[in-house]
């Protein structure tokens, strides 16, 4: 049964930040929280909770009402599971907000805070501009929020650093918020990241632009959200023991047009090797295609996770965007990701997947070599020594905690492993610290006259 409002609203944010701040203070975390204090700005419900009331009103985007349950994790894949959910990655704003409420270093005093979190559901708010009735007013996106933060709520919090210490999450690619406000007529996208008042704010997105100074990409949520260390370790053991019967796998859609592109090349190569004997190679077959056309895989992890568990390499070709949620599904399955352009991950997720470590857990094949030079992906992958394959998979197992979002309220044992949320918050704190230091130097260098 779908979870409908207002029930979803009453369940979603039942824990108050104030109550958790008291818990944090009672735990005497002063030393542990040095340089890590975060204040959550108060926002009226119209900027977060009330946005969910329109969850079924975007027919082009789709009804997202089923996916706001469990604080954005979505419904369980089946009743007996404790870790697997039908998670929509665009619900990351809800997931992140819920996790922020149990962050151990919250403070009710913004003067004490090292960073200010803004619990704004910007990606959800953008739907009315992207797919709804305000499509021709996309240049207005964010202006109400700025007016509230800077003039209505507590202007002194904003004016202390003019947004340099603020951060928020927007669960869509940054390109969706990058339309110049002068476009007439408007094209797809909103102008949130083009609003000068927000240039100082750190924005965490699912995909960053190639020249990010405002935003930082953080991992797409997978469907795996373990509540304790036992369930996490059980999954890791299953991944480690899984028999890899296919050399490579592609789970996705596209590639059916006649125009040259890497997805088309992948499909053609998989078709050509489907009848080839793999005897003596250690594999049952060379290529496995999981057709995810028309979004049929989006909320059904069973369709692609089991095949990923049975493949050595998972192909990650760009589509409409260079990044893919499938990259993180593959890592979760212990399937070595194969990238075809650096913007798919290497130039995106530096906080979570160090740029200089990609050769330790992935394979890179330039898409131009595949599409225009006839390079066979199978030949490249068959050329990777088995010992190196094992080393890459062990590295993936080591990295796995960094790319999952564990369930809110998880047990202490699992909280000892930093997950995607923990690393994102640490990264935001570092970036804000750096920005404030740069701003201080700039003010000093201009005789005490700061630039916005």
N, C-alpha and C positions, 0 to 999 in steps of 0.2 A: 504494500500500500504506500502511495506517495505521501510524503510528509508535507502538509500544506500549512500555510499561515492562517491564523496567527500563532498556531501551536509551535511552528518552527522558530518564530521570533522569541517566544517565551522560553524556549529551551536553549537557544543559541548562546546567549551571553548572560548566564545566571550568576556567574562569579564576578564580583566587583573588584576592580583594581585596588580599591581602598582596603578591602579585607586582606588581600594578598600582601599589600605593603606592610600591614601590621605583622603578618606572619614573618615576612622578611626581617623586620626590625627585631622581633622576638628571637630570631635565630642568631643574633649577634654576629652578623656577617660583615662588620665594618672593614676588617682587614681583607677579606676575600673580595669585597666589592670596591676596593679602591680603584678609581678611574673607570668603573663599570656601572655607575648609577644611571638609571634611566627613569625619566618621568613620562608617564602617558598623558598626553593632552586630552582634556575633556572635549568631546565633540557632541553636538546635538545628534539625536538618532537619524536625522535626515542625511547625515554623511556616512552612515554605516548600516545600522540595524534596519531602518525603514526602507532602505534600498532593496532589501530582500522581498518586500511585499509585492514587487513587480516581477517576481521570478518566472511567471508564465506569460509575460506580455511581449516577448520578443520572438515572433514566429520565425524570422530569418535566422536568428542565432540559436533558438531552441529553448525549450522549457527547462530551466535549471533548478526547479523546485526540489526534485529528488536528491540533489547533490549538496544542499545546504545542511542536511541533517548531520548529526555527530560533529557539530562545530566545523563543518566544511569537509569532513572526510567522506561524506556520502553514506549511503546504506551499505551494510555488510554484503559481501558477495554471497554468503549463505549463513544461515542462522548459527551454525556451530563454530564459525571462525572467530578468532580473537584478534586477528591482525590484518585481514584483507577486506578492502572496501572498494566501492565503485566511485573512486575519487575523480572529480573533474579538476584538472590543473588550474582552471580559472577561479577556483574557490580558494586559492592560496591565501588571499587576504583574510578570509575567515580563520583558516588554520593558523596563520601567523599571529593574528590578534589573540586567539585563544591561548596560544603558547606564551605570548608576551605577558598575559595575566598571571602566569606562574613563574615568570622570570625571577630569580632569587634576589636581584639587586634593584628592585623598584623603589622609588622614593616619591612621596607626595609633595616634596619641596623642589620645585624646578630650579631653585638657586643651587641646590646640591647636585643636580643632575649633570652628568657628562654628555648625555644625549637626550633628545626629546622624541618620543615615538608618537606619530600621528595615526590613529586607528581609522583611517579613511579607506573605504572600499572603492578606490578610484577606477579599477577595471570594471567593476559592476556598474558604477555610476556612468561610465563611458558608453554603456550599451544604448542609452537613449539617444546618443549622438551618432553611434555607429550603425545601429539597426532600428532605432525607434523614431519617435515623432520630432525630435530636435536635430535631425541629421543636418539641417541647414544652419544650425547655430553652434557648430562644434568648436568655434573659437571661444565660446563661453565656458568650456570645461575647466573647472578649477577656480574660477574667479570668485564664486561664492565661498569656497573654502578659504582662499586667501583673505577675503574681507573679514571672515569670522576670526581667523587666527591673528591677524594683524590689527584688527580694530574693535571687535566685539567681545571676545572671550577675556583674554588677559594680554593686552598688547605688549606689556613689559616683557613677557616670555619671548615673544617673537623679536622684539626690538633689541633684546640683549645681544643677539648675534645675527639678526636679520635672516634667520632660517638656516645658517651654517650648521647649527647643532640639531636640526630636525631631520628625521628620516621617516619614510613610509614605504609601503609595499603596493605595487600595482601589477596585478597578475595578468598581464598581457605583454606581448613584445613592445619594446619602447617605440618602434616605428608606428604603432597605433596611436601614439600621443604626440606625433611630431609634425602635424600638418601646419604649415605657416598660416597665421591668422589672416593674412592678406589674400589667401586663395579665394577667388571669386569666378565661378562657383566653387564651393568646397569639394574636396576629394575625400576619399575614405580616410578616417582618422580624426583625432581631436587635436587641439593645440596646447594641451596641458604642459608639455615640456618646452613649448615655445613662449610660455608666459614668463616674462622677465622676473617677476616676483618669486618664482620657484627655481630660478637658476642656482640658488645656493643650497637647495634641499637635496639630500641624498635619496634617490629613488631606487628601490630594489625591484627589478623586473624579471620576467622569464627569459627575455632576450634583450641584450643591449645593442646599441648602435656601434658601428665600427670605431667611433671616436667618442667614447663615453666619458663625459666629465660630470654629468648629472647622475647617470644611472649605473647600476652594477647588476649583472645577471646572476641569479641564484637558481638552483636546480628546480626543474618541474617536479611537482609531487608525483610519486608513483602511487600505486594502490596498496602498498605495504606499510602499515603503521603499527609496529609491535608495541604492546603495552609493558613488556618486561624483558629481561635479558634471556630468559628461557626460550621464549618464542623467537627471539632474534637468533640465538645460537642454533636452535633447531633448524631454522631456514638456512643458515650458513652451512650447516652439515649436509643438508639436502643438496645445496648447490655444489659443494665440494665432491659429493659422491655421484652426482648425475653423470650418466653416460652420454658422451657427445657423439651422436650417430650421424650428424650432418656437418659438413665442412662449414657452410655459410648459410645464413638465413636473412631474408628481407621481409619485415612485417610492415606493411604500409599500402598506400594506394598510389594512383597516378602511373605514369610511364606508358600510357596506352596511346598517346598521340603519335603522329608521324614525325613530329619535330625532334631533332636530336637533343637528348638530355640524359643525365646519368641514370635516372629511374628507368627510362626506356631501355638503356643499355643493360641494366641489371636484369630486367625481365627477359630480354632477348637471350642473354647469356644463360640464365637459369633454364629457360626453355630448351636451349641447345644442349645442355648437359644433363637434362632430366633422364635421358635413356642411356647415358654412358655408365658403364660398369665401374664401380668404385672398389672392386676386389683388390686386396693387397694394399689399400691406402689406409685402412683402419677406420674408414667411414662407411656407413650404409648408403649414403648418397652425398652428392656434392652440393646441391642447393635446395633449400626449402623456402617456398614462397607462402606467406600468410597474407591473404588478401584482406586488407582493412579498408577497402573503398567505402565511401558513403558513411564513414564514421562508425562502422559496426564494431570496431574494437575499442572505442574510446572509453567505455565504462564496463568492459567485460574482460578483465585481465586474464581469465582462463584461456581465451582465444590465442593469446600470444606468449604468455609466460611459460607454459609447458613446452612449446616448440623452442623457445629461447634456451630453456634448460638443456635441450638436446642438441644444441648447435655450438660449435667452437667459436665462430665469428658472426657478429650481427652487423649487417650493413646499415649505415646511417646517412643515406643520401639526402641532400637538401630538397625541400619542396617549395611551397609558397614562402617559407621562411628557412633560413639556414639551420636553425636549431630544431631539435625534436625531443619530445618527451621520451621517445623510444630509446634514446641514449641512456637514460637513467634506468629504464626497465631492463635494458641489456646488462648494465653493470650489476643490477640487483639479481639477475639470473646467472651471473658469472660468465656471460657471453662477451667475448672480446670485441669492443666496438671498432668498426672500420669507418673512418671519416674520409670524405672526399673534398672538403674545403675547411680551412681553419676557422672560419666564422661559425661552424657548426658547434664547436665546443672550446677549442684551444684558446680562442680570442674572446671567450665569453665568461667562463666560470673559474677565473683565477683564484678566487678565495677558496673554492672547494676542491678544484682539480688543478694543481700547480702546472703552469704552462710548460715548465722544463721537465716534467715527468711523463708527458704523454707517450713517449716511446716505450715507457715501462708497462703500460697497460692497454695500448691501442695500436692500430695500424693506420697509416695515412697513405692514400692513393689519390693523386690529383685527378679530379673529375675530367679535366681536359684530355688526359692520357687515355682514359676509358672511352670517352665519347668520340674523340677525333683521331686518336692514334691507334685504336684497336687493342689496347692493353687488356688482357683478360684478368679479371679479378681472381678467378680460381687459380691461375698460375702464380699470382703474387702470394696468395694465402697458402697454397701448397708448398711454397718455398720457405715458409716460416718454420724453422726447426722445432721439433716437438718439445725440446727442452725449453725453448723460448716461449712456446705456447703455455707451458705449465707455469713458467715464471710470471707471465702476464696475468694468468688467471689468479695466481696467489696474490698478486698486487691488487687485483680487483676485489678479492675477498677482504683484503686489508682496508681498502678504501670504502667499502660498502656503507659503514655507518655514516660517512660524511655526506651521502647523497639521499638518505631517507629522512622523512619527517616522522619521528616516533609519535605515538599517540599521546595526546595531552593526559596529564595525570599518571604518567608512566612511573614504574617503580624505580627505586634508587639505583639498583645495579645497572640498569640500562642508561640512566641519566649520567653515569660515569663516562659513557662514550659520547663524544661530541657528534651531534647530528647536523643536518643541513640548516636547521633553525639556529642552533648554537653558533655555528661558523658564520652565518649571515649576520648575526647580532655583533659578534666580535669584529667582523669586517667593517660594519657600519660604525662602530665605536672608533676603530683605527682611522677610518677615512675622516670622520668628524674631527677627531683630534688633530689630524694633519691640516684640515681646512682651517680650523681655528688658529693653529699656529701660523699658517700662511697669512691669514687675515690680520693677525696681530703684527706680523712683520710689515705687511702692507700699510697698516695704519701708522706704524712708527716711521716708515719710509716717506709718508706723506705729511709729516708734521702733525700727526694725530688726527688727520682728516680721513676717515675710512670711506671706502667705496662699497656700494651695495653690490 
